[in-house]
Amino acid sequence: MGQIDNELFKRLSDAVVDMDEDEAIAAANEVVERGIDAYQAIEKGLSAGMERAGQFFDEEEYFIPELLMCSDAMYAGMDVLKPHLRSDGAAEKHKVVIGVVEGDTHDIGKNLVKIMLETSGFDVTDLGRDIPPARFVETAKEIGANIIALSTLMTTTMDGMGAVVRQLSEEGIRDRFKVIVGGGPISQGFADRIGADGYAVNAADAIRLARALVAPAEAAA
Amino acid sequence: MVTVVFLPDDKHATVSKGSTILEAARAAGVTIDSPCNGAVVCGKCAVTLPSHNLDKVVEKGAHRLPAGERSRGQVLACAAEVHGNIAVLVPEGPSLRDFKIASHGEACTVDLSPHIVKEYRPDLGVTRVLGGGALLTEEEGDTAGESFGVVVDIGTTTLVVALVDLTTGTQLAAASSLNPQSRHAQDVLSRIKIGSEERGLEELRSGVIGEINALIDQVAGTAGVRRDRIYEVIFSGNTCMLHLAAGVDPAPLGRYPYTSALTCAAWLPAQATGIDIAHGGLIYLPPIISGYIGADITAGLQAVRLHESTETVLFVDIGTNGEMALCRDGKIWATSTAAGPAFEGMNIRFGMRAGEGAIERCSFQPDGTLEIRTIAGAEAVGICGSGLMDIVAELVAHGLVGKNGKFVKPDAAAIHPKLAERLVERDGKPSFLLTEKVWLTQKDVRQVQLAKGAIRAGVEFLLREASVPVAELQRVLIAGSFGYHLTADSLTTIGLLPAGTSGRIRFVGNTAKSGGEAFLLNAVSRREMSDLVEQVQVVELANCKDFDKVFVEALSF
């Protein structure tokens, strides 16, 4: 790979971290003009930038507004590159069903995780909020999801997460999906108790978790 | 099964392996302060284990105690799962009475026209006690001069009880304490969860009713009034607190669309609630606006007569749920926001209630020193809500925290060198040292951003719904016993309120209580408020399209 390619990927990545939409668009246009592979530019440029942004979030450098502005830059660059993706170039994306559990309408945290998952290369189906357990299960079956991601802010509705896990077990399809949980009142202990596959403390952590779960062998290596 | 012995009470419980220490404590009937009800988020339920017992517990959860505390044998009761027989030393809980609670609230005077009327019938030699014209009870002889009522502000954290003479309208005595339910769970949602089960509901109900009875005893004693001459008690408080005090399952409040299961603007027989007053006495539940805009707010509206205001006024109750109402031209819009419990000290590294040693005020001096005021003048051990807001406001005002909420680097230009010295790392994270033992972390600042951002977003949507530009907002009234301890500058500096409201902010104190007194003294005001709540436009933030965007903007300082 040429030095120019790498420099452009770095520019895309920096544009995301610097929350600079214009620069993301400019760099993406240059990728297109030079005929550089769009898939690579997304992977090694934009997504890599979001990963760095997520790390800053984890380190308390960035907060929610910064993360969202980074994702704005990411999406701006993405819009330029998407039409130039070769259909055979991209590997099959891992699929995630995400939503806020039944009884709860607080969805800012869920939206953040969704953005982070999308920008990390997951194919995300967002069911929205106040979602009954059965709909998570049905949708996951329908689209052949790898991961079911459940969110809630309210102590009063967190038991709905356990209901999703139970329904999967009752239908004998528990091992077909990884269930991950998060939100204000959720903890690792809670995740263990309801038999979820993982808990993430924030959006950046959710990405690490999701990646580890869909590629357990690589993560262990 | 494993056995857990709790000291110093020497109570024990045998529970299944993997149960948490908190679960074992509850089974044993031991109260461990657990503000977040065991969700492993607040870090306030530390207990001590003998060192040889430490390997018999496994701590799970995101919140962990610093390594130093762990090495002294401390674990979080809610996170520590028990895998062998252990002994647990439970720290002594604070007394319910040791907290600073503001009971005073502004109120307009109302005509003396109580629901309770006593009339002596010389022909029969008895005094009849009437409630809204209906006979409640009869007393021997002429007792018409002895007619009393009580207002209880049932706060999520605190209880305030006031005894009022219904013949003169004067308050005779007031007393306050911590709401005993807050030992089980600090926040409303956890209370709803506990109260959704029969046993939990009864525990919460009997706890608060018992404490209210004790406070009524205290005020009656102080004023030299017989309990059986108290005929009506007003329960003022948020919708959830009224459910719990009345013994009604609050579960519907905890799920969208968050409806109330309790009939308000109505009476209950005092006897049925366990409140010990005159035979035939009544409990009045004031009207509520919605599941999250409760009687504390309608009482507040009554206290400041918001609906009669000719000015454009915003009324805000700053608490775990920031409830607010906006009035313009006699029309009222109201909403509530999930501010979360940061202002109650939860999720804050050194957060605490307004007890002894809590930093309640803080200002940075021109010479770079800190002026810190603690409750009771004791050595600083933590930070309560008002102190937290002061500290963050000063950090912002002096450039130690940027607009984005991040601590600047100690070598940043334009910050006082003496203040820069306080920017240190604690447990590997950027922190600001208040004293050698108390500091504020970057994460704490983030929690304040989330809480104030939620309230600010609510304010923005109310203004938007009512088409009121900030410049036309003539007055902002801040209610709640918590609000009374704040400074107006802190509120605008951190951006909880728009900067344009500076100079127009007034603190009105505990209007849940003073408005409750108005309800007690004037029966007409109750009907007025019942009519008014029908006309209030409730703004449901969950259904506002760009709430995310406004909230995120409101996070900045």
Interface residues (C-beta under 8 A of the other chain):
Chain A: E60 E61 F63 I64 P65 E66 L68 E102 G103 D104 T105 H106 D107 I108 N111 R129 D130 L153 M154 T155 T156 T157 G184 P185 I186 S187 Q188 G189 F190 D192 Y199 V201
Chain B: T20 C36 N37 A39 V40 V41 K60 G61 A62 H63 A79 E81 D187 L189 S190 I192 K193 S196 A251 L253 G254 R255 Y256 A338 G340 N404 G405 K406 K429 P430 Q442 K443 R446 Q449 A542 D548 F551 V552 E553 L555 S556
